Each structure stands twice: as C-alpha cells, then as structure tokens.
Amino acid sequence: VFEAYQAIQLELEREPVDFLARQLPDRLLAARQALATYLGARTPDLAFVANATTGVNIVANSLRLSTGDVILATDHEYGACDRTMRFVCAKTGASLQHVAIETPLVDGLDIVDTIAEALDTEPRPKLLLVSHITSPTALVFPVQAICAVARELGVLTLVDGAHAPGQIELDITAVGADFYTGNCHKWMCAPKGAGFLHAAPAAQEILGPLIVSWGWQADVPSMSRLWDEQEWAGTRDPAAWLAVPAAIEYQAARNWPSVRAECHELLRYARDGLLAIGGVEPLHPDDPALYAQMEAVELPPCDPLAVSTWLWDNARVEIPGVAWNGKALLRASVQSYNSVADVDRLLTALPRCLDALGVAHS
Ligand SMILES: Cc1ncc(COP(=O)(O)O)c(C=O)c1O
C-alpha cells in the first residue's frame, strides 16, 4: 500500500499540473467508488477528507446554532471531537451536554435506552455525536439502533467512526446516521491523510465547506456538491486518498474477516492476561459485540501516561494509557502484524512497570 502511495506521489511531482488539473477528477472518482463499495455507501454521498477530525469539524461548523441550542455527546468521545463541539458552542451560545455511559458495563445495560432518554428532553438536542468505536474505552457502540432512535426524535446524528473501517464490518447505509466520518489510515492501513465524510442526501443540504475554494458555487459543478465543497481545499497532495483502493485490495486479498477474527482472539488472550494482574479490572463483559481489535482495561489508581511512557522506554511496548472519568485506563490494540510474543512482552512488562512506579497491584 505504501509503495502504491509513493508511486502516486512520484507521478504527481513529475507532472503536477497534468495530474491535478486533468487526471485528478477521474482518479478521485475511481477511488471514491472503491471506498463507497467497501463501506456500503452511494458514491455521491461520500467525500474524502483528511481525517475524522476534519469530518467532525465540517459538520460542527455547518450547524446553524444559536443561544440555548444543545449538542449531546456521550462521555466516551475523543477529546478533539469533544473540543470541536465545545468550540462551536462557545461561538454560538449553544451548550454541549454529555450522557454518561457508566463502566463497567453490566450485562443488560441498554446503551440505546440510556441515550434515548437523554435525547428525549427539552430543548431537543440539535445533534448527537457518538463514536462507533470509542477512543478511551475501546467499546463498540450499537450505532445503528442509536441513530434509529435519534431519527425518531428528530435529532441529527454524527457518528465518529475513526476506528471502525477495517476493524469491524461496516455498512454505512445500514447505520443510518445523518453524518458518518471515518479514517482509512487506522485499521484499513491506508496512508495518513485518508479520511472520509459520508452524509445522507437530506443531511447534505445543511453542509458547507470548512475551507472555501473553487468547489463552492462551482462554475462547473460535478454530480455531488459534497465532493465539490469538501475535497478541493487548495493545492495539496491527494495521494493518500488515491491509495485507498490499494489498501482495500490488500485486505481483500488476505481474507480480512479471518485476520480480524484471529486478532480478536489474540486480544482476548491479552485481555485475560491483563485481568489476571491484581487490581486490573474489566470495563465490560467478554462479549464480541462490545469490542473488536481494541480493548481497554482499568489499572489500579496511577498516572496512566507514566505507565505508557515506562512501557515504551523499558519494554518497547507502544500502548496508550488514558485518564478517563477519574480512571486510569490502558488500551491494547491488536493488528495483523502482532504476535503472541508481543502480547507476552506487555504482560511481563506491566507488573514490572507498576512495581517501578510504586503502584500496588495485588
Ligand atoms: C474516536 C476517535 N475519533 C476521532 C479521532 C481523530 O482521528 P484523526 O486524528 O485521524 O482525525 C480519533 C483518533 O484516534 C479517535 O480515536
């Protein structure tokens, strides 16, 4: 995939005008079509953006908010996306409210009901921001059911799918969100800078460009205002977008559903090993509907960033430690290139790390 990406960059740099002015529209169309097929989307409803942060910003800045309006988000959202909502609220007099999805999740806790109850209030929120796979807690949220409830209540939905494509089977049309943004540069292993924004046809009406360029009031509009307004934001390198088909083909040629299943099994092994360390607690039951290739556990009270730094410095294990809702979390990820030996290195190093940091763990 990286070779395909660099080959595209070489083509671009050799003949930039021909590439950008003449070849790009058709090449982008082919890349978008490949991604749309992969995601279960209609091509006109899908635009490339740099990343999920950009997708969230496009939607947030397109909302016509005023004083007293409410945006609802869960308390598991990614910090940058939460900030984006706070930023637009601060500018407009709207407010960002959070619905708590308490952990540890207990069997039978209905995430959908909890969110439905928070939505069914006055003033009715203008938008619900919800992650498909949460960043601090690595939970898979039932976004299809959540979006259905929000639709019934007349609330627009923005699903932050930064971690979903490539990690779980995705059918964006079935999810039914008004807006769905995601990354190809995480679990699809595309080059960095390959993100997308999907918008349902009716929801596209409210969107405007984050950066105004030639596509706004385009002289020669394409078949999709979404493409025109969101994709051309001045001269930049579109190679990451054009390499997305290579990433899709790479995974398709390797029976990715079975790779994902193997990764999940290795992650379960990691989870079991982590939970066997005294004081380490689960955030949810061992239910495959709740987690895929990422798993967060709660550490005994400590500075999770110090844990993460120690594990990198002393064991070359790259694993994020996250302070979330007063808890110290450690989030493991397993991708196709990880092995049992990698997980064992973490499991051996973590007790040493906790000892070194003076954290009681048994
Ligand atoms: C849930 C979630 N949303 C959004 C993002 C932002 O992704 P990016 O930095 O590619 O914009 C991340 C990044 O890790 C994330 O985990």
The ligand as an SDF file (V2000), in Angstrom:
LIG
                    3D

 16 16  0  0  0  0  0  0  0  0999 V2000
  -12.7920    8.0400   18.2830 C   0  0  0  0  0  0  0  0  0  0  0  0
  -11.8270    8.9290   17.5370 C   0  0  0  0  0  0  0  0  0  0  0  0
  -12.3060    9.9650   16.8390 N   0  0  0  0  0  0  0  0  0  0  0  0
  -11.5160   10.7800   16.1250 C   0  0  0  0  0  0  0  0  0  0  0  0
  -10.1580   10.5710   16.0910 C   0  0  0  0  0  0  0  0  0  0  0  0
   -9.3210   11.5170   15.2980 C   0  0  0  0  0  0  0  0  0  0  0  0
   -8.7400   10.8860   14.2120 O   0  0  0  0  0  0  0  0  0  0  0  0
   -7.7530   11.7570   13.3070 P   0  0  0  0  0  0  0  0  0  0  0  0
   -6.6300   12.1990   14.1880 O   0  0  0  0  0  0  0  0  0  0  0  0
   -7.3280   10.8400   12.2210 O   0  0  0  0  0  0  0  0  0  0  0  0
   -8.5490   12.9160   12.8170 O   0  0  0  0  0  0  0  0  0  0  0  0
   -9.5940    9.5240   16.8080 C   0  0  0  0  0  0  0  0  0  0  0  0
   -8.1450    9.3070   16.7920 C   0  0  0  0  0  0  0  0  0  0  0  0
   -7.5870    8.4560   17.4070 O   0  0  0  0  0  0  0  0  0  0  0  0
  -10.4550    8.6800   17.5600 C   0  0  0  0  0  0  0  0  0  0  0  0
   -9.9680    7.6580   18.2820 O   0  0  0  0  0  0  0  0  0  0  0  0
  1  2  1  0
  2  3  1  0
  2 15  2  0
  3  4  2  0
  4  5  1  0
  5  6  1  0
  5 12  2  0
  6  7  1  0
  7  8  1  0
  8  9  2  0
  8 10  1  0
  8 11  1  0
 12 13  1  0
 12 15  1  0
 13 14  2  0
 15 16  1  0
M  END
$$$$
